[in-house]
């Protein structure tokens, strides 16, 4: 695992789709190009959908990790 220093972190552990993507996208829009956002998600549906949707938006998904059950961490570099 390559440790990326996140410029921002957003905790969406209690959120569900589509709010997880909407809130992730809003967070990314406030960031500068090249900055890194770490998104904490609490369900497998979001862990699958959020990285795919962010990729379609043109941002770079650096990693998707599951540090524990019902907790995924998606690391993204803003385009």
N, C-alpha and C positions, 0 to 999 in steps of 0.2 A: 504494500500500500504506500503510495507516494503521498506524503502529508502536504496538503496545500493549505496555506494560511488564508482563511476566509476573511474577506473584507466585511461581509455581513452574514448574519445567521438568522434564519426565520424558523420558528417553532410552529409546525402545523400538525403536531402529533394528534390533536383532537379533532382535526378537520377531515372532511371527506370530499371526494370529487363532486362537482367540478371546482369547488372552492380552493382546493390545494393548488391547482394550476393557476387559477385566477390570482390568488394572493402571491404565488411565486412570480408570476409575470409582472405584477404591480411592483414587487420588490426589485426585480431586474431593471425595470424602467427607470428607477431612481438611481441606478448605479452607472458608473463610467465604463466605457468599453475596456475589456481586459480584467475588470475586477471579478472577484470570485465570491459566489453566493453558496452558502451551505443551507440546504433545506432538510428539515427533520420531519419525516412523515410517519404516520402510525398505522397504515394499512397497506396490504399488498396491491390493491387496486391502484392507489395513488402512486406507490413505488414503481408500478409498471407504466402508468399513464403520464405522470409528470415529466419524467425524462424524455419520453417520446415526443410529447407536445413541445417541450422546450427546444428539443433538437429541430423540430419542424419550424420553430420561430427563428432558427439560425444561430442559436447559442451553442456553445460546446459543453456537452455533458462529460465531465472529467472522470466521475466515478459514481457508482451506486453501491452502497455497502449496507449490510444489515448487522449492526453491532450487537443487537439482541432481538429476541422475539417481539414482533409488533413495533419495531423501530428501524426505519431505513434512513440513511443519510445520502442525499443526492448533492454532489458538488458540481457547480456549473460555472463556466467562465462566460461573462457577458460579451456578446458580439459587438 
